[in-house]
Amino acid sequence: MEQHLYEPVHEEFRELCRTFLAREAVPHHAAWEKAGLVDRAVWRKAGAAGLLGPDVPEEYGGGGQRDFRFNAVLVEEMCAAGTSGLGFGLHNDIVAPYLTELTTDEQRKRWLPGFCSGQAITAIAMSEPGAGSDLAGVRTSAVRDGSDYVLNGQKTFITNGELADLVIVVARTDPEAGAHGLSLFGVERGTPGFERGRRLDKVGLSANDTAELFFADCRVPATNLIGAENQGFYHLTANLPRERLSIAVAAVAGAEHILGVTLDYARTREAFGRPIGTFQHNRFLLAELATEVTIARTFLNHCVTEYNAGRLTIADAAMAKWWTTELQTKVADRCVQLHGGYGYMREYPVAKAWLDSRVQTIYGGTTEIMKEIVGRSLGL
């Protein structure tokens, strides 16, 4: 189906992304998978190529394009290239709005140039061993002491956690206020009391560093408070639809990519003297997957348009996130089956896609939490 989301300028940007990934990421990605993280140099190269901070104002080195379609193009091309280790999506799509919308002039001047150049890799630390989708369970504390806040606590499952130079940390500043007593802090690499834990051994996304973070009497200047004290929950709520939209972009792009790979395989792989795609069961299955992926793409494109217009609701973002990620895992699973024994071999793209896709229904809010959000929006 002809899609009408992108304009010629976005397709020009797509070619830039595709060329960059083919030259700077694809040849190295297998090595990064073995190492468990990407080379920091690729971040600086991405910054020089103009791939970081597309909607950050130009005065700080960004693209100055408040158009999420540019963000979506980069995520789509990373999915198509299989470069799942690059944390550019989290950097551009999830962290950026906190640094552009909630910061002071001084903070923007201090943090955004490095953000756009790739010198400063970013992360956001919400999840804890006892708190995932439920922010009311956050126990990391921040106590004001003179001109500083003193942070104590632990975070886990933090994407870009090992490489990050700046981490937005969710901490409790009012112990009696539940989810409404949270604040956000920019914690910089090298801050005394801020330590990285082990690199987590994940099922998929092997090149994307995911770490534990520890804060032990970590003194963070009050000038690193992001947004207003005790307003962290509202800041997070305002930005979560964009995060979930970004995950949905990756889900649809990932499903499209692996479906395309499988269609090529079904046309050439033979069994009983003919291509496996010509067997009715396989042909019907591929027809079903192609239809569902097209539906997902159509809804996703609508959501991107709504986001650009400032109309994407929390419930619509939740619908997009849960439905597209569940579809992605379904497509990956069915495509492994269609590949037979080869689908279980890591050297085949379908195996990597299957492993990498599984977390999509978990991070950014689980499918169950997304359905809860949608259900409440229905007045239930």
Salt bridges, closest charged atoms under 4 A:
GLU7 OE2 - ARG69 NH1 3.27
GLU11 OE1 - ARG14 NE 2.85
GLU15 OE2 - ARG18 NH1 3.33
GLU24 OE2 - ARG23 NE 2.99
GLU24 OE1 - LYS45 NZ 3.15
GLU33 OE2 - HIS29 ND1 3.47
GLU33 OE2 - LYS352 NZ 3.62
ASP55 OD2 - ARG242 NH2 2.86
ASP67 OD2 - HIS10 NE2 2.88
ASP67 OD2 - ARG69 NH2 2.99
GLU76 OE1 - ARG14 NH1 3.03
GLU76 OE2 - ARG297 NH1 3.01
GLU77 OE2 - ARG14 NH1 2.87
GLU77 OE1 - ARG18 NE 2.89
GLU101 OE2 - ARG66 NH2 3.01
ASP105 OD1 - ARG108 NH2 2.36
GLU106 OE2 - ARG110 NE 2.65
GLU128 OE2 - LYS155 NZ 2.85
ASP145 OD2 - ARG219 NH2 2.85
ASP148 OD2 - ARG219 NE 3.08
GLU162 OE1 - ARG199 NE 2.65
ASP165 OD2 - ARG40 NH2 2.70
ASP165 OD1 - ARG189 NE 3.05
GLU188 OE2 - ARG110 NH1 3.28
GLU212 OE1 - ARG198 NE 3.54
GLU256 OE2 - ARG297 NE 2.92
ASP264 OD1 - ARG267 NH1 3.02
GLU292 OE2 - LYS330 NZ 2.82
GLU306 OE2 - ARG311 NH2 2.84
ASP333 OD2 - ARG334 NH1 3.15
ASP356 OD2 - LYS352 NZ 2.68
GLU372 OE2 - ARG376 NE 3.17
